[in-house]
Amino acid sequence: MEHSPEHAAISAAVAALMPRARRELAELVAFRSVADPGQFPPAECRAAAEWVAAALRAEGFGEVALLDTPDGTASVYGHLPGPEGAPTVLLYAHYDVQPPLDEGAWTSPPFELTERDGRWYGRGAADCKGGVLMHLLALRALREAGGVPVGVKVIVEGSEEQGTGGLERYAEAHPGLLSADAVLIGDAGNARAGQPTVTAMLRGMTLVRVQVDTLAGNLHSGSFGGAAPDALAALVRMLGSLHAEDGSTTVDGLAADGVWDGAAYPEAVFREDAGVLDGVRLIGSGGVADRLWARPSATVLGIDCPPVVGATPSVQASARALVSLRVPPGVEAGAAGRLLVEHLRSRAPWGARVTADVVGEGQPFRADTGSPAYAAMASAMREAYDGAEMAVVGQGGSIPLTNTLAGLYPGAEILLIGLSEPAARIHAVDESVSPEELERMSVAEALFLARYAAARHGRG
């Protein structure tokens, strides 16, 4: 396609900035910023937050602050005023990351950015430290191409992956802080590399920790097995009740028959994206998009019980699990969490004692795709991706702050973009980011900011 002079200047600026971006992403990935003090020192998160704050100050943000949020983590806030009468755009990302899982299973160290086969590998490279760099690249390119045409607020969260709600509660207590005309959530991604995508729907999430106790202590399975109630066996029965024979989620009182009315997700494409093994069937019913974006899904995230290596012949006195429940728009996450808790309690066999508590929560979200910001983004992505049309999809994951912002600022136009395309393997071993996607998405964001400013001034 024929490109505009605006695109030529911005794309040239971003291309020249990419070596610097790689160095900076390596610095940011090096912080073990898992927002769980049980796994990594809180100082790692604080250091990552300070890195982001320093980067914003270096870009001319006069107001930069580390916000101590109610869950004990820090979010980074920055404000760069725009020209007189210009709209304000809020840019969001998060610097906290998922745990690395088995560090020995990584091909290269998880907290050392490593280039391999044209991709950059490291925990947070795509989700969402790469999103921080995407925002910085877009702003730097605009500055080099003539200036940033909008007012910019930046908020970089410190506990998004933990779902502990610190930033949501902080925003609710300071309702004017993050107000903006448009919001770019940089924590989503393209349907696949090379296909520019905006996410218009997010499922909500509730996390439930459940513990089962049956005995005063572990017992010899030969002497007591067969009569003594096994807490681990009880827990397995309870968790098994969360899915029907076909794998559909079955939580008492929670509807599971929604239908997605947007773009389809072909089963063959999904199988490839998800790496489903040959001969293994998908779970659930309806179309893949229905299952991912319009229906609830329960997932057992972890179980505390003896590992196979080193296990003794014992009847277990206690067992514990963490269960995630994703819910579509129209379902209140708190209510879904209560249903999950009651479902698990009601399925406890043998009079086993059950403790179940909601430990994390985020509400679902659906955007208005007919807003002017979506038209500006479609134009920006089309040019950044050489004529490819913007896809509008849902996402099964949750970004809790999104719904909070929608409630606080009902007039704001909210768009979700990012770098987490399927090959990125976010939350898994060997997470990576495509530098080509980082470059093109940074160009698209910069073009969007320019075109959104022009549209708001009635010139586009």
VEXDREN-2710 file (C-alpha; in Angstrom, 1 decimal):
% VEXDREN-2710
k/r/px/py/pz
1/MET/0.0/0.0/0.0
2/GLU/1.0/3.6/-0.4
3/HIS/2.3/5.0/2.9
4/SER/1.9/8.5/4.3
5/PRO/4.8/10.8/5.1
6/GLU/3.7/10.6/8.7
7/HIS/4.2/6.8/8.6
8/ALA/7.6/7.2/6.9
9/ALA/8.9/9.4/9.7
10/ILE/7.5/7.3/12.5
11/SER/8.6/4.0/11.1
12/ALA/12.1/5.2/10.5
13/ALA/12.4/6.6/14.0
14/VAL/11.1/3.3/15.6
15/ALA/13.5/1.2/13.4
16/ALA/16.5/3.3/14.6
17/LEU/15.4/3.0/18.2
18/MET/15.1/-0.8/18.2
19/PRO/18.7/-1.6/19.3
20/ARG/18.2/0.6/22.3
21/ALA/14.8/-1.0/23.0
22/ARG/16.5/-4.4/23.0
23/ARG/19.0/-3.3/25.6
24/GLU/16.3/-1.7/27.8
25/LEU/14.1/-4.8/27.6
26/ALA/17.0/-6.9/28.7
27/GLU/17.5/-4.6/31.7
28/LEU/13.8/-4.8/32.6
29/VAL/13.6/-8.6/32.1
30/ALA/16.5/-9.1/34.5
31/PHE/14.4/-8.0/37.4
32/ARG/12.7/-11.1/39.0
33/SER/9.6/-9.0/39.5
34/VAL/7.1/-11.7/40.6
35/ALA/4.7/-10.0/43.0
36/ASP/4.7/-12.8/45.5
37/PRO/7.0/-12.4/48.4
38/GLY/6.8/-16.2/49.0
39/GLN/8.7/-16.7/45.8
40/PHE/10.9/-13.7/45.2
41/PRO/12.0/-10.7/47.3
42/PRO/9.7/-7.6/47.0
43/ALA/12.9/-5.6/46.3
44/GLU/12.9/-7.1/42.8
45/CYS/9.5/-5.5/42.1
46/ARG/10.5/-2.2/43.6
47/ALA/13.7/-2.1/41.5
48/ALA/11.6/-2.8/38.3
49/ALA/9.2/0.0/39.3
50/GLU/12.1/2.4/39.8
51/TRP/13.5/1.5/36.4
52/VAL/10.1/2.4/34.8
53/ALA/9.9/5.7/36.8
54/ALA/13.4/6.6/35.6
55/ALA/12.5/5.9/32.0
56/LEU/9.5/8.1/32.2
57/ARG/11.5/11.0/33.7
58/ALA/14.1/10.6/30.9
59/GLU/11.2/11.1/28.4
60/GLY/10.3/14.4/29.9
61/PHE/7.4/13.4/32.2
62/GLY/7.4/16.2/34.7
63/GLU/5.1/14.3/37.1
64/VAL/6.3/10.8/38.0
65/ALA/5.3/8.9/41.1
66/LEU/5.5/5.4/42.6
67/LEU/2.0/4.7/44.0
68/ASP/1.9/2.4/47.0
69/THR/-1.2/0.5/46.5
70/PRO/-3.3/-1.4/49.1
71/ASP/-1.9/-4.8/48.3
72/GLY/1.6/-3.8/49.2
73/THR/2.9/-3.3/45.7
74/ALA/3.9/-0.1/43.8
75/SER/2.4/1.1/40.5
76/VAL/4.3/3.7/38.4
77/TYR/2.4/6.8/37.3
78/GLY/3.5/9.5/34.9
79/HIS/1.9/12.5/33.3
80/LEU/3.0/14.4/30.2
81/PRO/0.7/17.4/29.4
82/GLY/-0.2/17.8/25.8
83/PRO/-0.8/20.8/23.5
84/GLU/-3.6/23.1/24.4
85/GLY/-7.0/21.5/23.7
86/ALA/-5.5/18.1/22.9
87/PRO/-7.1/14.9/24.2
88/THR/-5.5/12.9/26.9
89/VAL/-4.6/9.2/26.4
90/LEU/-3.8/6.8/29.2
91/LEU/-1.2/4.1/28.4
92/TYR/-1.3/1.0/30.6
93/ALA/1.2/-1.9/31.0
94/HIS/2.5/-3.9/34.0
95/TYR/6.0/-4.7/35.1
96/ASP/5.2/-7.7/37.3
97/VAL/5.5/-11.1/35.7
98/GLN/4.4/-14.7/36.2
99/PRO/6.7/-17.0/38.1
100/PRO/9.2/-18.7/35.8
101/LEU/7.9/-22.2/36.7
102/ASP/10.8/-24.7/36.3
103/GLU/13.8/-22.6/35.5
104/GLY/15.7/-25.6/34.4
105/ALA/13.1/-26.3/31.7
106/TRP/13.9/-23.0/29.9
107/THR/16.2/-23.2/26.9
108/SER/17.9/-20.0/28.2
109/PRO/17.7/-18.4/31.6
110/PRO/14.2/-16.9/32.2
111/PHE/15.5/-13.6/33.5
112/GLU/18.2/-13.1/30.8
113/LEU/16.8/-11.8/27.5
114/THR/18.2/-14.1/24.9
115/GLU/17.9/-13.8/21.1
116/ARG/17.1/-17.1/19.3
117/ASP/15.6/-17.9/15.9
118/GLY/14.5/-14.3/15.4
119/ARG/12.7/-13.9/18.8
120/TRP/13.7/-12.5/22.2
121/TYR/13.2/-14.9/25.1
122/GLY/12.7/-14.1/28.7
123/ARG/10.0/-14.0/31.3
124/GLY/7.9/-10.8/30.7
125/ALA/9.4/-10.2/27.3
126/ALA/5.8/-10.1/25.9
127/ASP/3.7/-10.0/29.0
128/CYS/4.1/-7.2/29.8
129/LYS/7.6/-5.7/30.0
130/GLY/7.5/-5.6/26.2
131/GLY/4.4/-3.5/26.5
132/VAL/6.3/-1.0/28.6
133/LEU/8.8/-0.7/25.7
134/MET/6.1/-0.5/23.1
135/HIS/4.7/2.6/24.8
136/LEU/8.2/4.1/25.2
137/LEU/9.0/3.5/21.5
138/ALA/5.8/5.1/20.3
139/LEU/6.4/8.2/22.4
140/ARG/10.0/8.5/21.4
141/ALA/9.1/8.1/17.7
142/LEU/6.5/10.9/17.9
143/ARG/9.0/13.2/19.7
144/GLU/11.5/12.6/16.9
145/ALA/8.8/13.1/14.2
146/GLY/7.7/16.4/15.5
147/GLY/6.3/16.0/19.0
148/VAL/3.7/14.2/21.0
149/PRO/0.3/15.6/19.9
150/VAL/-1.8/14.4/22.9
151/GLY/-1.6/14.6/26.7
152/VAL/-0.2/11.3/28.0
153/LYS/-0.8/9.5/31.3
154/VAL/1.1/6.3/31.9
155/ILE/0.2/3.7/34.6
156/VAL/2.4/0.6/34.9
157/GLU/1.0/-1.9/37.4
158/GLY/3.0/-3.9/39.9
159/SER/0.6/-6.8/40.7
160/GLU/-1.5/-7.6/37.6
161/GLU/-0.5/-11.2/37.5
162/GLN/-1.3/-11.9/41.1
163/GLY/-4.9/-10.5/40.8
164/THR/-4.7/-8.9/44.2
165/GLY/-6.5/-5.7/43.2
166/GLY/-4.1/-3.1/44.6
167/LEU/-4.2/-0.7/41.6
168/GLU/-8.0/-1.1/41.2
169/ARG/-8.6/-0.1/44.8
170/TYR/-6.1/2.8/44.5
171/ALA/-7.8/4.1/41.3
172/GLU/-11.2/3.9/43.0
173/ALA/-9.9/5.9/46.0
174/HIS/-8.3/8.5/43.6
175/PRO/-11.0/8.7/40.8
176/GLY/-9.5/11.7/39.0
177/LEU/-5.9/10.3/38.7
178/LEU/-6.3/8.1/35.6
179/SER/-9.1/10.0/33.8
180/ALA/-8.5/10.2/30.0
181/ASP/-10.3/10.5/26.7
182/ALA/-8.9/7.2/25.5
183/VAL/-7.1/4.3/27.2
184/LEU/-4.6/2.0/25.5
185/ILE/-4.2/-1.2/27.5
186/GLY/-0.9/-2.6/26.2
187/ASP/-1.4/-6.1/27.7
188/ALA/-3.2/-8.0/25.0
189/GLY/-1.9/-9.1/21.6
190/ASN/-2.4/-10.0/18.0
191/ALA/-4.4/-13.0/16.9
192/ARG/-1.2/-14.2/15.3
193/ALA/2.0/-12.5/14.2
194/GLY/1.4/-10.2/11.3
195/GLN/-2.4/-9.9/12.0
196/PRO/-3.0/-6.5/13.7
197/THR/-5.7/-7.1/16.4
198/VAL/-7.7/-5.2/19.0
199/THR/-9.2/-7.1/21.8
200/ALA/-12.8/-5.9/22.6
201/MET/-13.8/-8.4/25.3
202/LEU/-12.2/-9.9/28.4
203/ARG/-13.4/-12.6/30.6
204/GLY/-13.3/-11.8/34.3
205/MET/-11.6/-14.0/36.8
206/THR/-11.9/-15.3/40.4
207/LEU/-9.3/-17.3/42.3
208/VAL/-10.4/-19.8/45.0
209/ARG/-8.0/-21.5/47.4
210/VAL/-9.5/-24.7/48.8
211/GLN/-8.2/-26.9/51.6
212/VAL/-9.4/-30.4/52.7
213/ASP/-8.6/-31.9/56.1
214/THR/-9.6/-35.4/57.2
215/LEU/-7.1/-36.6/59.8
216/ALA/-5.0/-35.4/62.7
217/GLY/-1.9/-36.5/60.7
218/ASN/-0.8/-38.7/57.9
219/LEU/-1.2/-42.5/58.4
220/HIS/0.5/-45.6/57.0
221/SER/-1.5/-46.6/53.9
222/GLY/-1.0/-50.3/54.7
223/SER/-2.3/-50.1/58.2
224/PHE/-5.0/-47.5/57.7
225/GLY/-5.8/-47.3/54.0
226/GLY/-9.2/-48.5/53.0
227/ALA/-10.9/-47.0/56.1
228/ALA/-9.1/-43.8/56.9
229/PRO/-10.5/-40.9/54.7
230/ASP/-7.8/-39.6/52.3
231/ALA/-7.8/-35.8/52.0
232/LEU/-6.1/-35.9/48.6
233/ALA/-8.6/-38.4/47.2
234/ALA/-11.4/-36.2/48.6
235/LEU/-9.9/-33.1/46.9
236/VAL/-9.5/-35.0/43.6
237/ARG/-13.2/-35.9/43.6
238/MET/-14.2/-32.3/44.4
239/LEU/-12.1/-30.9/41.6
240/GLY/-13.4/-33.5/39.1
241/SER/-16.9/-32.2/39.7
242/LEU/-15.9/-28.9/38.0
243/HIS/-16.1/-30.5/34.5
244/ALA/-18.7/-32.6/32.6
245/GLU/-17.7/-35.7/30.6
246/ASP/-16.9/-33.5/27.6
247/GLY/-14.8/-31.1/29.6
248/SER/-17.4/-28.3/29.8
249/THR/-17.2/-26.3/33.0
250/THR/-20.0/-27.2/35.5
251/VAL/-20.3/-24.9/38.5
252/ASP/-23.7/-25.1/40.2
253/GLY/-25.7/-22.0/39.3
254/LEU/-23.4/-20.7/36.6
255/ALA/-24.7/-20.6/33.0
256/ALA/-22.3/-22.2/30.4
257/ASP/-24.2/-21.8/27.1
258/GLY/-23.0/-18.4/25.8
259/VAL/-22.4/-17.7/22.1
260/TRP/-19.6/-15.5/20.7
261/ASP/-21.1/-13.1/18.0
262/GLY/-17.8/-11.9/16.6
263/ALA/-15.0/-13.5/14.5
264/ALA/-14.7/-17.2/14.7
265/TYR/-11.6/-19.1/15.9
266/PRO/-11.1/-22.1/13.5
267/GLU/-10.5/-25.3/15.4
268/ALA/-7.5/-26.3/13.3
269/VAL/-5.9/-22.9/14.0
270/PHE/-6.6/-23.2/17.7
271/ARG/-5.1/-26.7/17.9
272/GLU/-1.9/-25.4/16.3
273/ASP/-1.8/-22.2/18.5
274/ALA/-2.3/-24.3/21.6
275/GLY/0.0/-27.1/20.7
276/VAL/-2.7/-29.8/21.2
277/LEU/-1.2/-33.2/20.7
278/ASP/-2.4/-35.5/17.9
279/GLY/-5.3/-37.6/18.9
280/VAL/-6.2/-35.4/21.9
281/ARG/-9.7/-33.9/21.6
282/LEU/-10.6/-30.3/22.6
283/ILE/-12.8/-30.0/25.7
284/GLY/-16.2/-28.3/25.9
285/SER/-19.0/-27.8/23.3
286/GLY/-19.9/-25.1/20.8
287/GLY/-17.4/-23.2/18.7
288/VAL/-13.9/-22.5/20.0
289/ALA/-14.7/-18.8/20.3
290/ASP/-17.8/-19.6/22.3
291/ARG/-15.7/-21.7/24.7
292/LEU/-12.9/-19.1/25.0
293/TRP/-14.8/-15.8/25.1
294/ALA/-18.5/-16.4/25.9
295/ARG/-18.5/-19.2/28.5
296/PRO/-16.9/-19.8/31.9
297/SER/-13.9/-22.1/32.3
298/ALA/-12.5/-23.6/35.5
299/THR/-8.8/-24.5/35.7
300/VAL/-6.9/-26.2/38.5
301/LEU/-3.8/-24.1/38.8
302/GLY/-2.0/-26.1/41.4
303/ILE/-2.3/-28.7/44.1
304/ASP/-0.3/-29.0/47.3
305/CYS/0.4/-32.7/47.9
306/PRO/3.5/-34.9/48.1
307/PRO/5.5/-35.0/44.9
308/VAL/5.9/-38.4/43.2
309/VAL/9.7/-38.5/43.9
310/GLY/10.1/-39.0/47.6
311/ALA/6.5/-39.9/48.3
312/THR/5.8/-42.3/51.2
313/PRO/3.0/-44.9/51.5
314/SER/0.7/-42.6/53.5
315/VAL/-2.9/-41.6/53.6
316/GLN/-2.9/-37.8/53.4
317/ALA/-4.4/-35.8/56.2
318/SER/-4.6/-32.5/54.2
319/ALA/-4.5/-31.3/50.6
320/ARG/-4.9/-27.9/49.0
321/ALA/-5.6/-26.5/45.6
322/LEU/-5.8/-23.2/43.8
323/VAL/-8.7/-23.0/41.3
324/SER/-9.2/-20.2/38.6
325/LEU/-12.6/-19.5/37.2
326/ARG/-12.9/-17.3/34.1
327/VAL/-16.3/-15.7/33.4
328/PRO/-17.6/-13.8/30.4
329/PRO/-19.2/-10.3/30.3
330/GLY/-22.6/-10.3/32.0
331/VAL/-21.3/-12.4/34.9
332/GLU/-20.2/-10.6/38.1
333/ALA/-16.9/-12.1/39.2
334/GLY/-17.7/-11.9/42.9
335/ALA/-20.9/-13.8/42.5
336/ALA/-19.2/-16.4/40.4
337/GLY/-16.5/-16.8/43.1
338/ARG/-19.2/-17.4/45.7
339/LEU/-20.8/-20.0/43.5
340/LEU/-17.5/-21.8/43.0
341/VAL/-16.9/-21.8/46.8
342/GLU/-20.3/-23.3/47.5
343/HIS/-19.9/-25.8/44.7
344/LEU/-16.7/-27.1/46.1
345/ARG/-18.0/-27.3/49.7
346/SER/-21.1/-29.2/48.6
347/ARG/-19.0/-31.8/46.8
348/ALA/-16.8/-32.7/49.8
349/PRO/-17.2/-36.5/50.4
350/TRP/-17.1/-38.4/53.7
351/GLY/-17.8/-35.3/55.8
352/ALA/-14.3/-33.9/55.0
353/ARG/-13.6/-30.5/56.5
354/VAL/-13.3/-27.9/53.7
355/THR/-12.0/-24.3/53.8
356/ALA/-12.5/-22.4/50.6
357/ASP/-11.8/-18.7/50.1
358/VAL/-11.7/-16.2/47.2
359/VAL/-8.2/-14.9/47.0
360/GLY/-8.3/-12.9/43.8
361/GLU/-10.8/-11.3/41.5
362/GLY/-11.2/-9.3/38.3
363/GLN/-14.4/-8.2/36.5
364/PRO/-15.1/-9.0/32.8
365/PHE/-15.1/-6.2/30.1
366/ARG/-16.7/-5.5/26.7
367/ALA/-15.7/-2.4/24.7
368/ASP/-17.7/-0.2/22.3
369/THR/-16.1/-0.9/19.0
370/GLY/-18.0/1.8/17.2
371/SER/-16.1/4.7/18.9
372/PRO/-13.8/7.1/17.0
373/ALA/-10.7/5.7/18.7
374/TYR/-11.4/2.3/17.0
375/ALA/-11.5/4.0/13.6
376/ALA/-8.2/5.8/14.4
377/MET/-6.6/2.5/15.5
378/ALA/-7.9/0.6/12.4
379/SER/-6.3/3.3/10.2
380/ALA/-3.0/3.2/12.1
381/MET/-2.8/-0.6/12.1
382/ARG/-3.6/-0.9/8.4
383/GLU/-0.7/1.3/7.6
384/ALA/1.7/-0.2/10.1
385/TYR/1.0/-3.7/8.8
386/ASP/1.1/-2.8/5.1
387/GLY/-2.6/-2.9/4.4
388/ALA/-3.7/-5.8/6.7
389/GLU/-7.1/-5.0/8.2
390/MET/-7.5/-4.8/12.0
391/ALA/-9.2/-7.9/13.6
392/VAL/-11.5/-7.4/16.6
393/VAL/-11.5/-10.4/18.9
394/GLY/-12.2/-11.5/22.5
395/GLN/-9.7/-12.8/25.0
396/GLY/-10.2/-15.5/27.5
397/GLY/-7.8/-13.9/30.0
398/SER/-8.4/-11.1/32.5
399/ILE/-6.9/-7.6/33.0
400/PRO/-8.7/-6.5/36.1
401/LEU/-8.0/-2.8/35.9
402/THR/-9.8/-2.5/32.5
403/ASN/-13.3/-2.9/34.0
404/THR/-12.4/-0.6/36.9
405/LEU/-11.4/2.1/34.4
406/ALA/-14.6/1.5/32.4
407/GLY/-16.7/2.1/35.5
408/LEU/-14.8/5.2/36.6
409/TYR/-14.7/6.8/33.2
410/PRO/-17.7/5.7/31.2
411/GLY/-16.9/8.2/28.4
412/ALA/-13.4/6.9/27.9
413/GLU/-12.7/4.8/24.7
414/ILE/-10.8/1.7/25.8
415/LEU/-8.7/-0.4/23.3
416/LEU/-6.6/-3.4/24.2
417/ILE/-3.5/-4.1/22.1
418/GLY/-0.1/-5.7/22.8
419/LEU/2.5/-8.3/22.0
420/SER/1.1/-11.5/23.3
421/GLU/0.5/-13.4/20.1
422/PRO/0.3/-17.2/20.3
423/ALA/4.0/-17.9/19.6
424/ALA/4.9/-15.7/22.6
425/ARG/3.9/-18.5/25.0
426/ILE/3.1/-16.1/27.8
427/HIS/2.8/-17.6/31.3
428/ALA/4.7/-20.7/30.0
429/VAL/8.3/-21.8/29.8
430/ASP/10.3/-20.1/27.0
431/GLU/8.1/-17.0/26.8
432/SER/9.3/-14.7/24.0
433/VAL/8.5/-11.6/22.0
434/SER/8.9/-11.0/18.3
435/PRO/11.0/-7.9/17.7
436/GLU/9.1/-7.4/14.4
437/GLU/5.8/-7.3/16.3
438/LEU/7.3/-4.9/18.8
439/GLU/8.5/-2.6/16.0
440/ARG/5.2/-2.7/14.1
441/MET/3.0/-2.3/17.1
442/SER/5.0/0.7/18.3
443/VAL/4.5/2.3/14.9
444/ALA/0.8/1.5/15.1
445/GLU/0.5/3.1/18.5
446/ALA/2.4/6.2/17.5
447/LEU/0.2/6.6/14.4
448/PHE/-2.9/6.0/16.5
449/LEU/-1.9/8.8/18.9
450/ALA/-1.3/11.2/16.0
451/ARG/-4.6/10.3/14.2
452/TYR/-6.7/10.3/17.4
453/ALA/-5.4/13.8/18.2
454/ALA/-6.3/15.0/14.7
455/ALA/-9.8/13.4/14.9
456/ARG/-10.5/15.0/18.2
457/HIS/-9.6/18.4/16.6
458/GLY/-11.9/17.7/13.7
459/ARG/-9.1/17.4/11.2
460/GLY/-9.4/13.7/10.4
END
